Each structure stands twice: as structure tokens, then as C-alpha cells.
Amino acid sequence: MTKADIVNEISKNTGIEKMIVLKTVEAFMDTVKGSLAEGNNVYLRGFGSFIIKKRAEKTARDISKNLTIIIPEHFVPSFKPAKTFISEVKDKVKKN
């Protein structure tokens, strides 16, 4: 499902104009990205959490140049679904 599909589905279910839904969805995504960029996690009860995970420094190989490189410690965004979200998906997939 793409962002356009989500906008169409919300518009169809609520009767709200697609352009308004699109602006709302984009504003939500911008808010989540901005919050994570500032180092704050986003918690949506019953849905899940957008969190920042710390990746430790590690050694890697550049096989084309046969060099050892150090990948520094860094942070990456991640999504952790809520338990209710996980169980709902498992139940629906199991039925199909």
C-alpha cells in the first residue's frame, strides 16, 4: 500500500477531500520525522512506537579495495508495533 492508497482509503471512509487528507498525512509524517530528528520517540497507543535505535561502532570490510573500515556509532529510526497491532495482524493473516 502506498501513500496515495492510504489517502484514497481515508478519503473514501471519511468523506474528506483527498487534498485535505494528503496534507494531513504529510503533516503527520513530517511531525514524526522532526520529532525523531530531535531525538524524541513517538508513541501511538494501540498502534506502535517510532523510536531511535543506537547502532554501535563496528568494523567492516571493503572487499573491492581489500580494506578494513570502521563504521562509527550512529542512530537509525525504527518502528516497534504495539502488542495489539501484532496480534491483530497475526489473526488476519492466519485467516487468509
Backbone hydrogen bonds, N-H to C=O, Kabsch-Sander energy under -0.5 kcal/mol:
donor,donor_aa,acceptor,acceptor_aa,energy
6,I,2,T,-2.3
7,V,3,K,-2.6
8,N,4,A,-2.6
9,E,5,D,-2.5
10,I,6,I,-2.6
11,S,7,V,-2.6
12,K,8,N,-2.5
13,N,9,E,-2.4
14,T,10,I,-2.2
15,G,11,S,-2.3
21,V,17,E,-2.1
22,L,18,K,-2.9
23,K,19,M,-2.2
24,T,20,I,-2.0
25,V,21,V,-2.8
26,E,22,L,-2.6
27,A,23,K,-2.2
28,F,24,T,-2.3
29,M,25,V,-2.4
30,D,26,E,-2.5
31,T,27,A,-2.2
32,V,28,F,-2.4
33,K,29,M,-2.7
34,G,30,D,-2.6
35,S,31,T,-2.3
36,L,32,V,-2.4
37,A,33,K,-2.4
38,E,34,G,-1.4
39,G,36,L,-1.5
40,N,35,S,-2.7
42,V,50,F,-2.7
44,L,42,V,-0.5
44,L,48,G,-2.8
45,R,43,Y,-0.6
47,F,44,L,-2.5
48,G,44,L,-2.3
49,S,80,K,-2.6
50,F,42,V,-2.8
51,I,49,S,-0.7
51,I,78,S,-2.7
53,K,51,I,-0.5
53,K,76,V,-3.1
55,R,53,K,-0.5
55,R,74,H,-3.7
56,A,54,K,-0.5
58,K,71,I,-2.3
60,A,69,I,-3.1
62,D,67,L,-3.0
63,I,61,R,-0.9
65,K,62,D,-0.7
66,N,62,D,-1.3
67,L,62,D,-1.7
69,I,60,A,-2.8
69,I,67,L,-0.5
71,I,58,K,-3.4
71,I,69,I,-0.6
74,H,55,R,-2.0
76,V,53,K,-2.6
78,S,51,I,-2.6
80,K,49,S,-3.0
82,A,47,F,-2.1
86,I,82,A,-2.4
87,S,83,K,-2.5
88,E,84,T,-2.1
89,V,85,F,-2.2
90,K,86,I,-2.5
91,D,87,S,-2.3
92,K,88,E,-2.2
93,V,89,V,-2.6
94,K,90,K,-2.1
95,K,91,D,-1.4
96,N,92,K,-1.1
